[in-house]
Amino acid sequence: MALLQQNLQVFGVDSYLGKVSSTIMGAAETTFFTIAIYSSVLKTKITKQLVIAALSADLAVILCSVYIFKIF
């Protein structure tokens, strides 16, 4: 969160780096929320597959955001 805030202050909200870092921050926040909720609802101790799926989705978001914001 501190890195996002620093990026937005230095480079601006509408800059390329500001947009990409905001998207990555949103994806990471969703990942931690998903792992916490699904683990508690399913009452499972084994979260290996859930963590792998969530981190794979984060990687996809990072790559897509870099590509999409590079175009626009």
C-alpha positions as CSV (number, residue, x, y, z in Angstrom):
1,M,0.0,0.0,0.0
2,A,2.8,2.4,0.8
3,L,4.5,1.7,-2.6
4,L,1.2,2.4,-4.4
5,Q,0.8,5.7,-2.5
6,Q,4.4,6.7,-3.3
7,N,4.0,5.8,-7.0
8,L,0.8,7.9,-7.2
9,Q,2.4,10.9,-5.4
10,V,5.6,10.8,-7.5
11,F,4.3,9.9,-11.0
12,G,0.6,10.9,-10.8
13,V,-2.7,9.1,-10.9
14,D,-3.1,9.2,-14.7
15,S,0.5,8.1,-15.5
16,Y,1.3,4.7,-17.0
17,L,3.0,3.6,-13.7
18,G,0.1,4.9,-11.6
19,K,-2.5,2.9,-13.6
20,V,-0.5,-0.3,-13.7
21,S,0.4,-0.2,-10.0
22,S,-3.3,0.5,-9.1
23,T,-4.4,-2.5,-11.0
24,I,-1.8,-4.7,-9.5
25,M,-2.7,-3.5,-6.0
26,G,-6.4,-4.3,-6.6
27,A,-5.5,-7.8,-7.8
28,A,-3.3,-8.5,-4.8
29,E,-5.9,-7.3,-2.4
30,T,-8.5,-9.5,-4.0
31,T,-6.2,-12.5,-3.8
32,F,-5.7,-12.2,-0.1
33,F,-9.5,-11.7,0.4
34,T,-10.3,-14.8,-1.7
35,I,-7.8,-17.0,0.1
36,A,-9.2,-15.9,3.5
37,I,-12.8,-16.3,2.6
38,Y,-12.7,-19.6,0.8
39,S,-10.4,-21.1,3.5
40,S,-12.8,-20.1,6.2
41,V,-16.0,-21.1,4.3
42,L,-14.7,-24.5,3.2
43,K,-13.1,-25.1,6.6
44,T,-10.1,-26.6,4.9
45,K,-6.5,-26.5,6.0
46,I,-5.2,-27.4,2.6
47,T,-5.0,-24.2,0.6
48,K,-2.2,-25.2,-1.8
49,Q,-4.4,-25.3,-4.9
50,L,-6.2,-22.1,-3.9
51,V,-3.0,-20.2,-3.4
52,I,-1.7,-21.5,-6.8
53,A,-4.9,-20.5,-8.6
54,A,-4.9,-17.1,-6.9
55,L,-1.3,-16.3,-7.7
56,S,-1.8,-17.5,-11.3
57,A,-4.7,-15.1,-11.6
58,D,-2.4,-12.3,-10.2
59,L,0.2,-13.1,-12.8
60,A,-2.4,-12.9,-15.5
61,V,-3.7,-9.5,-14.2
62,I,-0.2,-8.1,-14.1
63,L,0.6,-9.2,-17.6
64,C,-2.7,-8.0,-19.0
65,S,-2.5,-4.6,-17.2
66,V,1.0,-4.0,-18.5
67,Y,-0.1,-4.9,-22.1
68,I,-3.4,-3.0,-22.0
69,F,-2.1,0.2,-20.5
70,K,0.8,0.1,-22.9
71,I,-1.7,0.2,-25.8
72,F,-3.8,3.0,-24.3
